[in-house]
Amino acid sequence: RMVKVLQQRKNKRLYQQRRYTVEPMQGLIKNIFELERCWMRGTRNNRWLFAAMGVVVQRPQYRAWREGRSPWAIKTEVLGR
């Protein structure tokens, strides 16, 4: 029943805002690496990989903030494209 509710256009937009308000780092990493889902649970390797992605993202994010740019618009810097 909840899946049906979340599939509605209005609720889909509202739920997508959660990535930027409740879990900003997870939302940023999901956006940069184009991940559909990010699970923090699981083996220790999953957690370390997620932590490593967070560390990789922090430097360009800090640089963008110091230069007065949006710290959310760093995808090309992180991926090197």
Secondary structure as UniProt FT lines:
FT   HELIX           2..6
FT   HELIX           9..16
FT   HELIX           18..21
FT   HELIX           24..32
FT   TURN            33..34
FT   HELIX           44..66
FT   TURN            67..68
FT   TURN            71..72
FT   HELIX           75..79
//
